[in-house]
Amino acid sequence: MNFKKIYFDNAATTKVDEKVVKEMMPYFTDKYGNASSVHIAGTDAKIAIENSRKKIAGKINAKNSEIVFTSGGTEGNNFVLKGLWFYQIEKKTGKNHIITTKIEHDCILKTCKWLETQGCKITYLGVDSEGFVSIEDLENAITPKTFLVSIIHGNNEIGTIQDMEKIGQICKSSGVALHTDACQSFTKVPVDVKKMNLSFATLNAHKIHGPKGVGAVYISENLKEKIIPLLHGGGHEYGLRSGTENISGIAGFAKAVDLLDKKDIIKMQKLRNKLIDGLLKIEGVKLNGPKGESRLCNNVNVTFENTEGEAVGGYLESYGILTSTGSACRTHTKEPSHVLRAIGIPEKICDNSLRISISKYTTEDEVDYFLEKISGIIKKLRRFS
């Protein structure tokens, strides 16, 4: 069995589905109008945006007008946190407190660190050994000055899926807005903004076989006036996100949402479980994050005893298998994973971890080949050490 390339880094990005590419192509060549133009070419572009908005809104039980298109997850997360903070300052509400977690994506944590320099108070909730937030800790952290709770839905490193319905109930009863970064979970886990009592949610396309450089933010209709835009200009996207819309990207995003179905999820769960079971048969391998339904269907993260994850990844790549030692946003840093540290893994062995993230294109043969190769790699590296 010989594979040219096995791509197991789908939490970083995914292959764009050929049907998505086909959907996008006319907006580069034939239907290339600007959606703000009043002529027929502009109207065609506007129709494409509104049809896409409807599909994405329907997927999360939102109103069409509650979807605002962005360039992706990082912009969306910055937009929500900073936009709400600017509103508190401008309106002098007296509220200055955000609650988040220690396992958020870097773009949330770095935004929070910046907000602290502006006078915002941030509470960083700890998590248990599987990455779950304590509902009791959340309740205790909320104060009269809290204006936002921001908790990631599906963690990008260890796959933990938070119980957003319970979290949403707490926020609703406390009268606090709730935001979730759903970039990894969207379409893989049901997201219902009404059931979860979400005020805001960040989505993107390139984690679900859509194009890079496009995403969306769900903004509850009654909160649109309580968020100040980061970008000012022509008043696009209900005046909340100025800038000429990425028509081809938006159309591709909506097509990607259409294409992923329950069969894909079941397939990924089966292959994820096979990977976990096979890895745990190797002596000195520990799973990071939960098992079962509380884990993203495409995520596996393990720590190897006495074996560096980077070395394992390097050997795997020599066999054509591409994996990751953590979040793609941290690949070029030497800092240990903040997520692994938050779940109690000692800093000195954080580097012994590997993330394997699969997709709807992953095959059982690829999983078998991976398990066959990694067993030998671990034995070889342990002999060297």
Secondary structure, 3 states (H helix, E strand, C coil): CCCCCEECECCCCCCCCHHHHHHHCHHHHCCCCCCCCCCHHHHHHHHHHHHHHHHHHHHCCCCHHHEEEECCHHHHHHHHHHHHHHHHHHHCCCCCEEEEECCCCHHHHHHHHHHHHCCCEEEEECECCCCCECHHHHHHHCCCCEEEEECCCECCCCCEECCHHHHHHHHHHHCCEEEEECCCCECCECCCCCCCCCCEEEEECCCCCCCCCCEEEEECHHHHHHCCCCCCCCCCHHHCCCCCCCHHHHHHHHHHHHHCCHHHHHHHHHHHHHHHHHHHCCCCEEECCCCHHHECCCEEEEEECCCCHHHHHHHHHHCCEECECCCHHHCCCCCCCHHHHHCCCCHHHHCCEEEEECCCCCCHHHHHHHHHHHHHHHHHHHHHC
